[in-house]
Amino acid sequence: MIGIKNPALREAYERLYHKTPLGFYNCGRLCDGLCCRGDCQGMWLYPGEEELFRDKEGFEVCETEGNYDYPMVICSGECNREERPLACRIFPAFPLVTEDDGKVSVEVIYDPRASMCPLARNKKPLDRAFIKEVRKAALYLARDKEIFEYMKAVSEEITEIIELKNKLEGIF
């Protein structure tokens, strides 16, 4: 995407430009594009992405109460793949990041918040090349302190969601 000043964001965008969860297949055909219809459903923006979508035709940046004070972007339902935000590029996966003694680790998982996605619901195996690039992109993103702190916070939140889900499944 032209105009990305942050080198970590730029690298992540470039790495994920041609990647999709199912290799070359457009996964949106499985669900009629549930995640990109532009019907008040949006994608959380990572730190530094807001400036890429503010005043951009086909996108609306919305302030929210969630996402650690970073906004959401809602698209018109159609966009140039080069212009997709990171959340769209990695959907329905998420790179859980942890740090131990200064070493960053990344585990790419299905995002439990992506329940509308048939891939996530059915736990269909994701393309290995896609998972590899999401992991590499996350490692690049972790080089930026603000993005890394954001990713750690979201990773903790997702881990809590998974733990709660597992507890509830044990009860019911």
C-alpha positions in Angstrom: 0.0 0.0 0.0 1.4 3.3 -1.0 2.1 5.8 1.7 2.9 3.4 4.6 5.6 5.2 6.6 6.0 2.6 9.4 8.5 0.0 8.1 7.0 -2.8 10.2 3.5 -2.1 8.9 4.8 -1.8 5.3 6.6 -5.2 5.6 3.5 -6.9 7.0 1.2 -5.4 4.3 3.6 -6.6 1.6 4.1 -10.1 3.0 0.3 -10.6 3.2 -0.7 -9.0 0.0 -1.2 -12.1 -2.1 -1.8 -14.5 0.8 -5.2 -15.9 1.7 -6.3 -18.6 4.2 -7.0 -21.1 1.4 -4.0 -20.5 -0.8 -5.1 -19.1 -4.1 -8.8 -19.7 -3.4 -10.9 -16.6 -2.4 -12.3 -17.7 1.0 -15.0 -15.1 0.7 -16.8 -17.4 -1.8 -17.5 -19.8 1.0 -19.6 -17.4 3.0 -20.6 -14.8 0.4 -18.1 -12.3 1.9 -19.6 -12.1 5.4 -16.5 -10.3 6.7 -16.4 -7.7 3.9 -20.0 -6.7 3.1 -19.7 -3.2 4.6 -22.8 -3.7 6.7 -21.7 -2.0 9.9 -19.3 -4.9 10.6 -15.7 -3.7 10.7 -12.1 -4.7 11.4 -10.0 -3.4 14.2 -7.1 -1.3 13.1 -3.6 -1.8 14.4 -1.6 1.2 15.7 -0.5 3.3 12.7 -3.2 2.1 10.3 -5.8 4.8 11.0 -3.9 7.3 8.9 -4.1 4.9 5.9 -7.9 4.8 6.0 -9.0 8.3 7.2 -10.7 10.1 4.3 -10.1 7.2 1.9 -13.0 6.5 -0.4 -14.8 3.2 0.3 -13.7 3.2 4.0 -15.1 4.7 7.2 -13.0 5.0 10.3 -15.1 4.7 13.4 -14.1 5.4 17.0 -15.0 2.6 19.3 -15.0 1.7 23.0 -13.0 -1.4 22.4 -9.7 -2.3 20.7 -7.5 -0.5 23.2 -8.5 3.0 22.0 -7.6 2.2 18.3 -10.5 2.6 15.8 -12.3 0.3 13.6 -12.6 0.5 9.8 -15.7 -0.3 7.9 -15.4 -0.9 4.2 -18.0 -0.4 1.5 -18.0 -4.2 0.8 -15.6 -4.0 -2.1 -12.0 -3.0 -1.9 -8.7 -3.2 -3.7 -6.9 -6.1 -2.0 -3.8 -3.9 -1.8 -5.8 -1.6 0.5 -7.1 -4.1 3.1 -6.2 -3.5 6.7 -4.1 -6.0 8.6 -7.1 -7.6 10.3 -8.6 -8.4 6.9 -5.3 -9.8 5.6 -4.9 -12.3 8.5 -8.6 -13.1 9.0 -9.7 -15.6 10.4 -6.4 -16.1 12.1 -4.6 -14.2 14.7 -0.9 -14.2 15.7 -0.7 -14.7 19.4 2.5 -13.1 20.6 4.3 -13.7 23.9 7.6 -12.5 25.2 10.0 -14.4 27.4 13.3 -12.8 28.4 13.1 -10.4 25.5 12.4 -13.2 23.0 9.2 -12.9 21.0 7.2 -16.0 20.1 4.3 -16.2 17.7 1.6 -18.8 17.4 -0.9 -18.4 14.6 -4.4 -19.6 15.7 -7.9 -19.3 14.6 -9.2 -16.1 16.1 -12.1 -17.0 18.4 -13.8 -13.7 17.5 -14.1 -14.9 13.9 -17.1 -17.2 14.6 -19.0 -16.0 11.5 -16.3 -17.5 9.3 -17.0 -21.0 8.0 -13.2 -21.8 8.1 -13.1 -20.9 11.8 -16.3 -22.7 12.7 -15.2 -25.9 11.0 -11.5 -25.6 11.9 -10.6 -26.2 8.3 -6.8 -26.4 8.0 -5.4 -23.1 6.7 -2.9 -23.0 4.0 0.6 -23.5 5.5 2.1 -20.7 3.3 -0.5 -18.3 4.7 0.2 -19.3 8.3 4.0 -18.9 7.7 3.5 -15.4 6.3 1.1 -14.3 9.1 3.8 -15.5 11.6 6.6 -13.6 9.7 4.4 -10.5 9.4 3.8 -10.6 13.2 7.5 -10.8 13.9 8.0 -7.7 11.8 5.2 -5.9 13.5 6.7 -6.8 16.9 9.7 -4.7 16.0 7.5 -1.6 16.5 7.0 -1.0 20.3 3.5 0.4 20.1 2.3 -2.4 17.7 3.9 -5.0 19.9 2.2 -3.7 23.0 -1.1 -3.7 21.2 -0.5 -7.3 19.9 0.4 -8.5 23.4 -2.8 -6.9 24.8 -5.0 -8.5 22.1 -3.2 -11.8 22.6 -4.0 -11.8 26.3 -7.6 -11.0 25.6 -7.9 -13.8 23.0 -6.2 -16.2 25.4 -8.8 -15.3 28.0 -11.6 -15.8 25.5 -10.3 -19.3 24.7 -9.9 -20.2 28.3 -13.5 -19.1 29.1 -14.8 -21.0 26.1 -13.0 -24.2 27.2 -14.4 -23.8 30.7 -17.9 -23.3 29.4 -17.6 -26.3 27.1 -16.7 -28.4 30.2 -19.8 -27.2 32.0 -22.3 -27.7 29.2 
